[in-house]
Amino acid sequence: MERNALIDIGSNTIRLVIVEFDHDTGLNEIQNIKTPARLSQYLDEAGNMLEEGVDVLVTALQSFKKVAEAFKVSALYPIATAAIRQSQNQQTIVRRVKKEVGIDIILIPEEDEAFYGAYAVTHTTDIQNGITVDIGGGSTELTYFKNKKIKQAVSFPFGVVTLTRMFFDGKQHNDKEALKKLEKFLKKSFSKLDWIANKGVPLIGIGGSARNCARIHQALRQYPIAGVHSYSMTHDDLTTVYETLKANSRDELVNLDGLSRDRMDIIIPAVVVFNVLFNLIQAESFTFSRKGIREGFMMHQIAKTHRGEFRKENVQSDALRHLANEYRIEPTGAKQRQKLAETLLTQLTEQDKLKVDEEVQQRFLQAAYLYYLGKFIDSDSSSQHTYYIIANSSINGLTHKERVRLALLTSFKNKSLLKQYSDETQWFSDKELSDIQALGGILKFVNALNISNTNTVNQVALITDSDVEQYQLNVYYQGEPIAEQYQSNRQKKHIEKILKAKLSIQFIKK
């Protein structure tokens, strides 16, 4: 287990994040605290950071360094972006921090800031082509990637704090004239990029302002599951958030669910940025990545010493492997269950009893490996815990709907519970639920074929007798399958529903 800390010195906030890395369970955040420093407001007209701003920085760093030391981290990375990067007296700031705090600030160039944000997105989602936007307090980074390779990157010297100061100084957050001027300024700035217009790819929001936008929308629609990573909004959804923010007074914004109090006065410029970019790009969707520059930086550092980690080609498989290890899924039994499930599904498909597309089959095999993961918490309520854990965990590489589909398959117990769980989101058609029930039944049956966790059953063969419209399943085993014989006969009803015929099970010793 490797433990590292990062202090993100941004223009709007200073944040300490402590993570643990382990090959089996991946990168896990164990501490995340922040202070709304607003360092960019301490830059004078000449571009120097005032002494007051440096005092705020030093105080925060001293406090966060003590926290990091208490967690016994192996390495501490204090990274600084726009506020210090844009300071004319940056070297004076760096020397004072070294003297009074005892740490060396790592100045992140504009192009590196864009790179780390895009690195996080391409290594934690399955989005192949997209444009990322990371709007901080004093800068805005855009990247365009194709086939998960960065093609373009740019940084603009304005962020939510500077835009607020430029257009809303002494005005209400929803001042109509200020909003018009801001929108005109942003259109002119972004239109200078010859690679952005009409790309027709997802716009991917990174950072705190993007997360707040997503959380506001989730609260407005009473979103049924947790997390914003891979959450997507349409243009109408984005417009709804914008109109909601404009319609509320500053006092009313205090009670707006999803909006952080620290961002009440700066959220409007961010949402205008998102709207302008969405229109210029003609985006497919506005999708959110909870992983940004901090995660990208840490992942990149770890990948230098741990070759083969954070493979952007294997985002889903790595995420699910980490989840399985976290909840102590026994790998030998899980692989055997996966093998039997795939074999039985193939045979049922060949006999035209089931037809599911490739993506659903992939989810089915993932569910076979993770089946009843929630028994780690309580074996008597394995189904309930399994559904809740998977549906509400941020699983890299999966959309929210696919995450819930995986949860429904992995937790399958019976039709009643399936309906109870699926009613929570109401995202699936009757046909989709029928397929989930059939596939879940296969999982429950093959789980019964290894109920003793001894891997005694190693092969199955479905045989049909067309004359009597009856099926026989030959189960080939080694060892003593007493428990498997009992449980499989109890659960064969799930296969009979798919076959629409009786099934007899014949255990054959190899």
C-alpha positions, 0 to 999 in steps of 0.5 A: 500500500502506497500513500501520497498527498497532493495540495492543489493550489488553485485560484479559487480553492486550496485543497488537500487530497490524500490517496492510497494506491494498491495494485489490487484495489487501485487508487482510493481517496482517503482524505479530501479537505479544502479552503476557499482561498480565492488567491486570484483576488489578491493579484494587483494591477501589475500582476503581483500577488499581494502580501495578504494573499501570500499570507493566506497561502502560507497559512493553508499550506502549513495546516495541510502539511501537518495533516499530510504528516499525520497520515504518514504519506510517502510523498507530498506534491504541492502543485500550483496553477493559474493564480501563482503561474500568473503572478509576476512575483511567483519566485518570491512566493515560491521562496517564502513558501520554502522558507516558512513551510519547508516544501517546494511548490511545483508550478504547473505550466498551462499545457501540463494543466490541460494534459493532466485533466485530459489524462484523468478523463481518458483513463477513467472513462470509456469516452473515445473522442471528446473536448474537456473543459476545466474552469478554475478560478483564474484559467480555463483549459480546453483539450480535444482528444480523438481515440483517447489521444490528445490532439489539441490543448489550450489554456485561457487566462480567465476563470470563474473568479476573474470572470466574476470580477470582470463582468459582475463587480458591484452587480447581481449574479443574474444581471442581464447586461453583464450576462450578455457581455460575458457571453459575447466575450466568451464566444469571441475568445473560444471562436478563435480556436479553429479546431473546436467548431461543430465537432459533434463530440461530448463536452466533458466538464472537469472541476468543482464548478462542473460538479456543482452544475451536475449536482444542481441538475441531479437535485432538480430531477431528484436523481435516484443514484449517487455520483456525478462521474460519467453523469450526462446532461443534454443541452436542455438540461444545461439550459434548465440549470442556467435558467434556475440560477438566473431565476433565484436571488442571491439569498435563494441560492443559499438553499439551492440543493447541489450548489456549494455556498463557496460557489454561489457568486461564481457559478453563473460564469461557469455555466455560461462557459459550458453553454457557449462551448456546448453550442460552438461544439454542437456537443452530443452531451455535457458529461462530467468527470469527477477525475481532473487535474489532481487525479491525472497528476497522481495517476501519472506519477504512479504510472511512472513507477508502476508500469501497466497501471491505469491503462486507458484501453482497460478502464472498465476491466481494471475498475471492476477488478479493483471493486471485486478485490475491495469486496473480497471476491474469491477469484478462482470461484468467480472465474469458474462462475463466469466460465459456466455462465458464458457456456450456458448463455452460448448454448441457450443463444444457439438454440434461439432461446435468448438473444442479447446484444454484445454490450449486454453480454459484456455486462452479464459476464462482469456480473457473473464475476461480481455476483452477490458481492454484497455478501461481504457485508451481510450474507443474509441480505446479499442482494440488497447490499450488492445492488446498493453498492454497485448502483451507487459506486463511481465505476470508471468506464460505465455510464450511469445506466450501465452501472445500474444494469450491472447492479440489477444483474449482479444482485438478481434474486427474484422477479419481485426484487428486480422490480423493486430495484428497477422502479428506483430509476425506471430507466429500463424498458419491459424488454430490457427488464425481461432480458435482465431477469433471464440473464439474472436467472442464469447467474443464480443457477450457475452460482448454485453449481458452485455453491460449495466454492470448491469448483467441483463443476467444470462443464455443462452441456444442454441437450434437447429431445425435440420429440418430447420437448424436454431438455437435459443439462449434463453437468460434468464434475470432479469431487463431491457435488452434493450441495451443487446437486441440491441447489441446482435443482432448486434453481433450475426453474430460472432456466426452465422459464427461458426454455419454456420447458422442463429441465432435468439435470444429470450430474456426470463424473469426469 
